[in-house]
Amino acid sequence: MGLIDFVKAAGRSLGIGSAEAAPSADELKKEAQSHGLDVSGVDVAVDGDKVTVSGGTASQEQKEKIILAMGNVAGVAKVEDKLQPATAADTSSYYTVKKGDTLSAIAKAQYGEAGKYPVIFEANKPMLSDPDKIYPGQVLRIPPKAA
């Protein structure tokens, strides 16, 4: 739980207003659903550029993906996480993509091995459809290092 920062001007445009205008709670839920995420037990509140998500999710992974799906939308600067997963698991960290980053470079920095980029790619599906299609300002899930 906590507050996760996003780049307000970066992210997927939902085709509503400008990148400065935050989408509605319904639009954010539809965005998460478009990625195959179950938001039936999730409540969403929008206050300016801050989104608060609360309620329950099936897993820690679903929780983190819902936060990312909603946070990586133009107009959203912060997501306050009040979601409770039904099953406990280690939490992922978050990484904001910088200009020139690749998944391999991020994997090298996070795991010490560039060849671990598929771990990051898989952790961010279905929001990522191609490991070469990341953009500056995008926030990614970085799963914990395997023991």
N, C-alpha and C positions, 0 to 999 in steps of 0.2 A: 504494500500500500504506500501511497505517496503521490507526489506531484512529478510528472514526467514532462520535460520541455521538448517542444517541437519547433521547427522553423515555420513561422506563420505564413510566409510568402511561398514556401516550397510545398510540394505535395500535389496530390491529385485534385484537380478542379472538378467539382460536382456540377459545374455549369450554372451555378446560381450566383448572381451578382459578381463582385470582384474578389480577388484573393484576400482583400482586407476584411470582407464580410464572412462571419462564421456561419456555417450551415446549421440547419435546425436539427433538433434531436432526432426527428423522424428520418431526415436525410442521412444522418450519421449511422443510424441503425440499418438503413437500407444499404449503405456502403459496406458495412461489416457483413451483412447477409449476402452481398454480391460476391464475397470471398468464401462463401460456404460456412460462415461462422454462425453458431446458434446464439441469438441474442434474446431468446424468449424470456429468460429470467433476468435480463439486464435493463436497468433504468438509466436513462441518459438525460442530463440537464446541461443546458448551454447558458453561460453567463459571459457575454462578450466573446472573447477568444479563448475562454477556458471551458473545458468540457469535464463534467463529473460523471463517472460511470460507477454504478453501484448495483447490488443484487448478487446473483450467483451464476457461476459457470461450472461446466462439467470438470474442467481441469485447469491446472496452472498454465499449460500451453494455450488453451482456448482464451483464458484471461489475458495473457500477454498479446496474443494476436488481435483480440478485440481492441485493446488499447492502441496498438499500432495501426490497425485499419482506420480507426477514427482520428488518431493523431496525425497521420500522414495525409491529411486533407488540407488543402489551401484554406486559410482562415482560422486554423486551430493552432494556438501557441502553447497550450498546456492541457494535459489530461490529468485530472485528479482520480486516482485509482482507489475505489472503495469496494472493489469486487472481491467476492469470497469464492475460491474454487472448491468444488466438492471433494477433490482429492488433492492432497498436499504433495508438493515436489519441490526440488531445488528451483530457485528463481533464476531467470536469465538476467543478464545486464543489457543495457541499451547502448547503442553506438550511433552517433550522428555522422553520416557520410560527409566527407570533405572533398573539395575539388581534387581530382586526380586519384582518388581512392579506387581500388578494385577489391572484389571479395577476397582475392588471394592476398593482397597487402593487409587487409583487415585481419584475415586469419593468421597471417604471420605475426602481426602485432598482438593479437589476442591469445593465440594458442602456441606461438613459436614455430609454426609450420604452415607455409603457404598452401600446401596440399590439403589442408583441412577446410578450404573454402566451401565444399559441398555441405558441411555441417551447418554453416551460416545460411547457405541458400535454402536447404531443406527446412530450417527453422523459420524461415520467412515466407514459405509457400502458404497460401496461394497469392499473397501480395506481390511476390516476385515471380515472374514467369520465365526469366532468363537471367543467368548469373552475370551477364554483361550489362544488364539494364538497371543500374542503380544511379542515383542522382544526388548532387550536393544538397544537404539539408534533410534528406530522407533518414528516418530513424529505423535501425534494424535490431532485431533480437539477437543476442549473442548467448547461446546456451552455455551453461557451466562446463568447465573442462571435465572430460571423462576421467575417472580415477585410474 
